[in-house]
Amino acid sequence: MQFIRFSDLCASGQAKGQRVFIRADLNVPQDDAGKITEDTRIRASIPAIQMALDAGAAVMVTSHLGRPTEGEFKPEDSLAPVAARMGELMGRSIPVVANWVDGVSVEPGQLVMLENCRLNVGEKKNKPELAAKLGKLCDIFVHDAFGTAHRAEGSTYGIAETAPIACAGPLLAAEMDAIGKALANPKRPLIAIVAGSKVSTKLTILQALAKNVDGLIVGGGIANTFMLAAGLKIGKSLAEPDLIGEAKAVIDAMKARGAAVPIPTDVVCAKSFSPDAVATVKAATDVAEDDLILDIGPQTAQLLAEQLKKAGTIVWNGPVGVFEFAAFENGTKVIAHAIAESSAFSIAGGGDTLAAIAKYGIEKDVGYISTGGGAFLEVLEGKTLPAFEVLARRAG
C-alpha cells in the first residue's frame, strides 16, 4: 500500500516551519463530572504531535469527542479536559481554540488543540465548502486516527483531498503496514479466528475471509450456527438457524479451496448462563435439549492450538467462549496462549479480543493489536477504508 509517511517528511526536514494539522483520535471515556477515566488514546496520539514539534512545525491537533450536534456547542462536548490531560503528559500548556474553521494563528514550535471537529457544520457529510476551508488551514495534513479511517468525514477525508500534502501519522501507518502484512501479502498458512454472538453481524467478514484464508476458526454463537449447519444439535444455545444456509456456503467455499472450518468435537455446556453455573464437558454429539454451549471443549481447544502454532499469519477477532466466566474461559485462554507461542505474525482487533489479550497478559506476544473496532472489522470484510484510499491516491 503506497502512502506518504509523516515520519519521512519530518526526517527529510520538509515539516520545518510548516503548518501541520493532525487528526487524532482523542475520543476518551469521561465520567458524569467530565473527568477522563481512561487516557490510552491521548497517550497514543502524543508521538505524532511530538514528532511534528521536534521537526519545527506549527502544530494543530483535533479530534471528535462524543456525538455532538453540528453547530451547537455544549460544555460537555469540549476537548478542554483532553487538552489539560495531554498538557500534563507533555509538560506544556495546550490552548484550546474554538471557531477555528476560518483560520488559526499558530507559530512554529507551538501546539494548539482545535475544538471538537464534529461541531463543524458539514463535518459528518464531508461538505465540499468545509473540506476546502480545512485544506487551507495547513501545509501538511496528518491522519493519525485509525478508529475513524472507515468514515469519509470532513476532518478525515475532505481535508486529505484539499490539503497541499496528505500523509499517515505513525499510528495510522502502523495499522496500514500490519493490515497489509496480514491480509494483502500474508505468510501462509493464514488462519482467521472470527467469534462473536451472531453470524449476522460477521457474515460479510466470514464470506470475505473464506476466499482468502487457509483455516477459518469460528467461536461463540457463530460456532453454534456452524454446528447446526454440520447437522449437530445445540440444545438451547444462542444461534441463528435462519442463517444455516449461509454457514454451509462458507464451509463449502473453504472446502472447494482445500481449506476448512473446524467444527468443535467437544463443548462445555451449562444449564444456565451465569458465572456459577456448573460446567460440563460433552462430546459435540451429546448436547442435551436443555444445554447451553458456553465454550469449546478441551479436545477442540487443543486441536485448534496445534493448528495456530503451525500458522504463518493469524487474524484474531473475538473470544471463542464466555471467557468472562472462569468455568467457560479455557477455550479462549488456550487459543490466546497458542497465538502467543506461535511464530506467526498475528494481528488482533475488537473490544472483547483486546480484553482477552489483557486478561491473559499476552500483549507483547501479539504481532499487532489494532485499536479501531469498526475500521478493523471493515478491513476484514474486504472493504477499502476511505482513509487508505485517499492517502494512497494523494501519494501517487
C-alpha positions as CSV (number, residue, x, y, z in Angstrom):
1,M,0.0,0.0,0.0
2,Q,1.6,3.3,-1.1
3,F,1.2,6.3,1.1
4,I,3.3,9.2,2.4
5,R,4.6,8.7,5.9
6,F,4.7,11.8,8.2
7,S,7.9,10.4,9.8
8,D,9.6,10.6,6.4
9,L,8.5,14.2,5.9
10,C,9.9,15.1,9.4
11,A,13.2,13.2,8.8
12,S,13.8,15.0,5.5
13,G,13.2,18.4,7.0
14,Q,10.0,19.0,4.9
15,A,7.9,19.7,8.0
16,K,10.2,22.5,9.4
17,G,8.3,25.8,9.6
18,Q,5.1,24.2,8.1
19,R,1.6,24.3,9.4
20,V,0.8,20.8,10.4
21,F,-2.8,19.7,11.0
22,I,-3.1,16.3,12.9
23,R,-6.4,14.5,13.0
24,A,-6.0,12.3,16.2
25,D,-8.5,10.0,17.9
26,L,-8.9,11.6,21.4
27,N,-12.4,10.3,21.9
28,V,-11.8,9.2,25.5
29,P,-14.3,8.0,28.1
30,Q,-15.4,10.5,30.8
31,D,-17.5,10.3,33.9
32,D,-20.6,12.4,34.7
33,A,-18.4,15.2,36.0
34,G,-16.4,15.3,32.8
35,K,-13.3,13.7,34.3
36,I,-11.3,11.4,31.9
37,T,-11.5,7.8,33.2
38,E,-9.0,6.2,30.7
39,D,-6.4,8.1,28.7
40,T,-4.8,5.4,26.4
41,R,-5.9,7.3,23.2
42,I,-4.4,10.5,24.5
43,R,-1.0,8.8,25.2
44,A,-1.1,7.0,21.9
45,S,-1.6,10.3,20.0
46,I,1.4,12.1,21.5
47,P,4.2,10.6,19.4
48,A,2.9,12.2,16.1
49,I,2.4,15.5,17.9
50,Q,5.9,15.4,19.4
51,M,7.4,14.4,16.1
52,A,5.8,17.5,14.5
53,L,7.1,19.8,17.3
54,D,10.6,18.3,17.1
55,A,10.6,18.9,13.4
56,G,10.0,22.6,14.0
57,A,6.3,22.7,12.7
58,A,3.4,24.9,13.8
59,V,1.1,22.2,15.1
60,M,-2.7,21.9,15.3
61,V,-4.4,18.8,16.6
62,T,-8.1,18.0,16.6
63,S,-10.5,15.1,17.3
64,H,-14.1,14.2,17.7
65,L,-15.4,13.6,21.2
66,G,-18.8,12.0,21.8
67,R,-21.7,12.7,19.5
68,P,-22.3,16.5,19.5
69,T,-24.8,18.3,17.3
70,E,-23.1,20.2,14.5
71,G,-23.1,23.9,15.1
72,E,-24.4,23.7,18.7
73,F,-21.6,23.9,21.3
74,K,-22.3,22.4,24.7
75,P,-19.6,22.5,27.5
76,E,-19.7,18.7,27.7
77,D,-18.6,18.5,24.1
78,S,-15.4,20.4,24.7
79,L,-11.9,19.0,24.2
80,A,-10.6,21.2,27.1
81,P,-10.3,18.2,29.6
82,V,-8.3,16.3,26.8
83,A,-6.0,19.3,26.3
84,A,-5.4,19.6,30.0
85,R,-4.5,15.9,30.3
86,M,-2.3,16.0,27.2
87,G,-0.6,19.1,28.6
88,E,0.2,17.2,31.8
89,L,1.6,14.3,29.9
90,M,3.7,16.5,27.6
91,G,4.7,19.0,30.3
92,R,3.3,22.1,28.5
93,S,0.2,24.2,28.3
94,I,-2.0,23.5,25.3
95,P,-4.5,26.2,24.4
96,V,-7.9,25.2,23.0
97,V,-9.1,27.1,20.0
98,A,-12.9,27.4,19.2
99,N,-14.5,28.5,15.9
100,W,-11.3,27.7,14.0
101,V,-12.5,26.8,10.5
102,D,-11.8,30.2,9.0
103,G,-8.2,30.5,10.3
104,V,-5.9,29.5,13.1
105,S,-2.9,31.5,14.4
106,V,-0.1,29.2,15.3
107,E,3.7,29.6,15.1
108,P,6.5,27.0,14.6
109,G,7.1,25.2,17.9
110,Q,3.6,26.0,19.1
111,L,0.9,23.4,19.7
112,V,-2.9,24.3,19.8
113,M,-5.9,22.0,20.2
114,L,-8.8,22.8,17.9
115,E,-12.2,22.3,19.5
116,N,-14.2,19.1,18.8
117,C,-14.3,18.8,15.0
118,R,-17.8,17.3,15.0
119,L,-19.1,20.7,16.0
120,N,-18.3,22.0,12.5
121,V,-21.3,22.2,10.2
122,G,-20.8,19.8,7.3
123,E,-18.3,17.5,9.1
124,K,-20.3,14.3,9.1
125,K,-21.4,14.6,5.5
126,N,-18.0,15.9,4.3
127,K,-19.4,19.0,2.7
128,P,-17.1,20.5,-0.1
129,E,-17.2,24.0,1.4
130,L,-15.9,22.7,4.7
131,A,-13.3,20.5,3.1
132,A,-11.9,23.5,1.1
133,K,-11.6,25.6,4.2
134,L,-9.9,22.8,6.2
135,G,-7.3,22.3,3.4
136,K,-6.4,25.9,3.6
137,L,-5.5,25.7,7.3
138,C,-2.4,23.7,6.8
139,D,0.6,22.8,4.6
140,I,0.6,19.2,5.7
141,F,-2.4,17.1,6.8
142,V,-1.6,14.1,9.1
143,H,-4.2,11.4,9.5
144,D,-3.4,9.5,12.7
145,A,-6.8,8.2,13.8
146,F,-7.3,4.6,12.6
147,G,-10.6,4.4,14.6
148,T,-12.1,6.9,12.1
149,A,-10.4,5.5,9.0
150,H,-13.7,3.9,7.9
151,R,-15.5,7.3,7.8
152,A,-15.4,9.8,5.0
153,E,-15.9,13.0,7.0
154,G,-14.5,16.5,6.7
155,S,-11.6,16.1,9.1
156,T,-10.7,12.6,7.9
157,Y,-11.3,12.7,4.2
158,G,-12.2,16.1,2.9
159,I,-9.1,17.7,4.2
160,A,-7.0,14.8,2.9
161,E,-8.2,15.8,-0.6
162,T,-7.7,19.5,-0.3
163,A,-4.5,19.9,1.8
164,P,-1.3,20.5,-0.1
165,I,0.2,17.3,1.3
166,A,-1.8,14.4,3.0
167,C,0.1,11.7,4.9
168,A,-0.3,9.0,7.5
169,G,0.9,9.6,11.1
170,P,2.8,6.9,13.0
171,L,-0.3,5.2,14.5
172,L,-2.2,5.0,11.2
173,A,0.9,4.0,9.3
174,A,1.5,1.1,11.7
175,E,-2.1,-0.1,11.2
176,M,-1.7,0.2,7.4
177,D,1.5,-1.8,7.5
178,A,0.1,-4.5,9.8
179,I,-3.1,-4.9,7.7
180,G,-1.1,-5.1,4.5
181,K,1.2,-7.8,6.1
182,A,-1.7,-9.9,7.4
183,L,-4.2,-9.7,4.5
184,A,-2.6,-8.3,1.4
185,N,0.5,-10.4,1.4
186,P,0.3,-12.9,4.2
187,K,2.8,-15.6,5.1
188,R,0.9,-18.9,4.7
189,P,-0.9,-20.7,6.2
190,L,-3.3,-17.8,7.0
191,I,-5.6,-18.7,9.9
192,A,-8.5,-16.4,10.9
193,I,-10.4,-16.6,14.2
194,V,-13.9,-15.0,13.9
195,A,-16.0,-15.3,17.0
196,G,-19.0,-13.5,18.5
197,S,-22.6,-13.9,19.4
198,K,-24.1,-13.6,15.9
199,V,-23.3,-14.8,12.4
200,S,-25.4,-12.0,11.0
201,T,-23.0,-9.3,12.3
202,K,-20.0,-11.1,10.9
203,L,-21.5,-12.8,7.8
204,T,-19.8,-10.5,5.3
205,I,-16.5,-10.9,7.1
206,L,-16.8,-14.7,7.1
207,Q,-17.7,-14.6,3.3
208,A,-14.7,-12.4,2.5
209,L,-12.2,-14.4,4.6
210,A,-13.5,-17.7,3.1
211,K,-12.0,-16.6,-0.2
212,N,-8.6,-15.9,1.2
213,V,-7.7,-17.9,4.4
214,D,-6.4,-21.4,4.8
215,G,-8.3,-22.1,8.0
216,L,-11.3,-20.3,9.5
217,I,-11.9,-20.9,13.2
218,V,-15.4,-19.8,14.4
219,G,-16.4,-19.4,18.0
220,G,-19.2,-18.3,20.4
221,G,-22.7,-18.1,19.0
222,I,-21.3,-18.1,15.5
223,A,-19.8,-21.6,16.1
224,N,-23.2,-22.8,17.3
225,T,-24.8,-21.8,13.9
226,F,-22.0,-23.7,12.1
227,M,-22.6,-26.7,14.3
228,L,-26.2,-26.7,13.2
229,A,-25.0,-26.4,9.6
230,A,-22.9,-29.6,10.2
231,G,-26.0,-31.4,11.4
232,L,-25.2,-31.3,15.2
233,K,-27.8,-30.5,17.9
234,I,-27.0,-27.4,20.1
235,G,-29.8,-27.6,22.7
236,K,-31.0,-24.1,23.7
237,S,-27.7,-22.4,22.8
238,L,-27.5,-19.0,21.1
239,A,-27.6,-19.4,17.3
240,E,-29.3,-18.2,14.1
241,P,-31.0,-21.1,12.5
242,D,-32.2,-18.9,9.6
243,L,-28.5,-18.5,8.6
244,I,-27.6,-22.2,8.3
245,G,-27.6,-21.9,4.5
246,E,-25.1,-19.0,4.7
247,A,-22.9,-21.0,7.1
248,K,-23.0,-24.1,4.8
249,A,-22.0,-21.8,1.9
250,V,-18.9,-20.6,3.8
251,I,-18.0,-24.2,4.7
252,D,-18.4,-25.2,1.0
253,A,-16.4,-22.2,-0.2
254,M,-13.5,-23.2,2.1
255,K,-13.7,-26.9,1.1
256,A,-13.6,-26.0,-2.6
257,R,-10.2,-24.4,-2.0
258,G,-8.9,-27.3,0.1
259,A,-9.3,-25.2,3.3
260,A,-11.5,-25.9,6.3
261,V,-13.8,-24.6,9.0
262,P,-13.1,-26.8,12.0
263,I,-16.4,-27.8,13.7
264,P,-16.0,-28.4,17.5
265,T,-15.7,-32.1,18.5
266,D,-16.4,-31.3,22.2
267,V,-18.0,-28.4,24.0
268,V,-18.5,-27.0,27.5
269,C,-22.2,-26.8,28.5
270,A,-24.3,-25.4,31.3
271,K,-28.0,-25.4,32.2
272,S,-28.0,-21.6,32.7
273,F,-26.0,-18.5,31.7
274,S,-24.3,-17.5,34.9
275,P,-20.8,-17.3,36.4
276,D,-21.6,-20.0,39.0
277,A,-23.3,-22.4,36.5
278,V,-22.0,-25.9,36.6
279,A,-19.8,-26.6,33.6
280,T,-20.0,-30.0,31.9
281,V,-17.7,-31.1,29.1
282,K,-19.5,-33.1,26.4
283,A,-18.9,-34.6,23.0
284,A,-20.4,-32.3,20.4
285,T,-22.8,-35.2,19.5
286,D,-24.1,-35.4,23.1
287,V,-25.6,-31.9,23.7
288,A,-28.9,-32.2,25.5
289,E,-32.1,-30.2,24.7
290,D,-31.7,-28.0,27.8
291,D,-28.0,-27.4,27.4
292,L,-26.3,-24.1,26.7
293,I,-22.9,-24.3,24.9
294,L,-20.7,-21.7,26.5
295,D,-17.2,-22.7,25.4
296,I,-15.4,-25.1,23.1
297,G,-14.2,-28.3,24.8
298,P,-10.5,-29.1,25.8
299,Q,-10.0,-31.5,22.9
300,T,-11.2,-28.9,20.3
301,A,-9.1,-26.2,22.0
302,Q,-6.0,-28.4,21.8
303,L,-6.6,-29.2,18.1
304,L,-7.0,-25.5,17.3
305,A,-4.0,-24.6,19.3
306,E,-1.8,-27.0,17.3
307,Q,-3.2,-25.5,14.1
308,L,-2.4,-22.0,15.3
309,K,1.2,-22.9,16.3
310,K,1.8,-24.0,12.6
311,A,0.3,-20.8,11.1
312,G,2.3,-18.2,9.2
313,T,-0.2,-15.4,9.8
314,I,-3.1,-15.2,12.3
315,V,-6.0,-12.8,12.3
316,W,-8.0,-12.8,15.6
317,N,-11.4,-11.2,16.1
318,G,-13.4,-12.5,19.1
319,P,-13.1,-14.9,22.1
320,V,-14.4,-18.4,21.4
321,G,-16.4,-18.8,24.7
322,V,-17.8,-16.8,27.6
323,F,-14.2,-16.1,28.9
324,E,-15.5,-13.6,31.5
325,F,-16.8,-16.6,33.5
326,A,-13.9,-18.7,34.9
327,A,-15.7,-22.1,34.1
328,F,-16.0,-21.2,30.5
329,E,-12.7,-19.4,29.7
330,N,-10.5,-22.4,28.9
331,G,-11.0,-22.3,25.1
332,T,-10.2,-18.6,24.8
333,K,-7.2,-19.0,27.2
334,V,-5.7,-21.9,25.3
335,I,-6.1,-20.1,21.9
336,A,-4.6,-16.9,23.4
337,H,-1.6,-18.8,24.6
338,A,-1.3,-20.7,21.3
339,I,-1.2,-17.3,19.4
340,A,1.4,-16.0,21.9
341,E,3.6,-19.1,21.4
342,S,3.2,-19.2,17.6
343,S,5.9,-17.8,15.4
344,A,3.2,-16.5,13.1
345,F,2.6,-12.8,12.5
346,S,-0.6,-12.1,14.4
347,I,-3.0,-9.2,14.2
348,A,-5.9,-8.8,16.7
349,G,-8.7,-6.4,17.0
350,G,-12.1,-5.8,18.6
351,G,-13.0,-4.8,22.1
352,D,-13.6,-8.3,23.5
353,T,-10.4,-9.6,21.9
354,L,-8.4,-6.8,23.5
355,A,-10.0,-7.7,26.9
356,A,-8.9,-11.3,26.4
357,I,-5.4,-10.3,25.4
358,A,-5.2,-8.1,28.6
359,K,-6.6,-10.9,30.8
360,Y,-4.0,-13.4,29.7
361,G,-1.1,-10.9,29.6
362,I,-0.1,-11.7,26.0
363,E,0.2,-8.1,24.7
364,K,3.9,-8.4,23.9
365,D,3.4,-11.7,22.1
366,V,0.8,-10.5,19.6
367,G,2.4,-9.0,16.4
368,Y,0.0,-6.1,16.2
369,I,-3.0,-5.1,18.3
370,S,-5.5,-3.0,16.2
371,T,-7.1,-0.1,18.1
372,G,-10.0,0.6,15.7
373,G,-13.1,-1.6,16.2
374,G,-15.3,-0.7,13.3
375,A,-12.4,0.1,11.0
376,F,-10.7,-3.2,11.8
377,L,-14.0,-5.1,11.0
378,E,-14.4,-3.3,7.7
379,V,-10.9,-4.3,6.6
380,L,-11.7,-7.9,7.4
381,E,-14.8,-7.6,5.3
382,G,-12.5,-6.8,2.4
383,K,-13.6,-3.1,2.2
384,T,-11.1,-0.4,1.2
385,L,-11.2,2.2,4.0
386,P,-11.8,5.8,2.9
387,A,-8.6,6.9,4.7
388,F,-6.5,4.3,3.0
389,E,-7.9,5.1,-0.4
390,V,-7.4,8.9,-0.3
391,L,-3.9,8.7,1.2
392,A,-2.9,6.2,-1.5
393,R,-4.3,8.5,-4.2
394,R,-2.6,11.5,-2.7
395,A,0.7,9.6,-2.7
396,G,0.5,9.0,-6.4
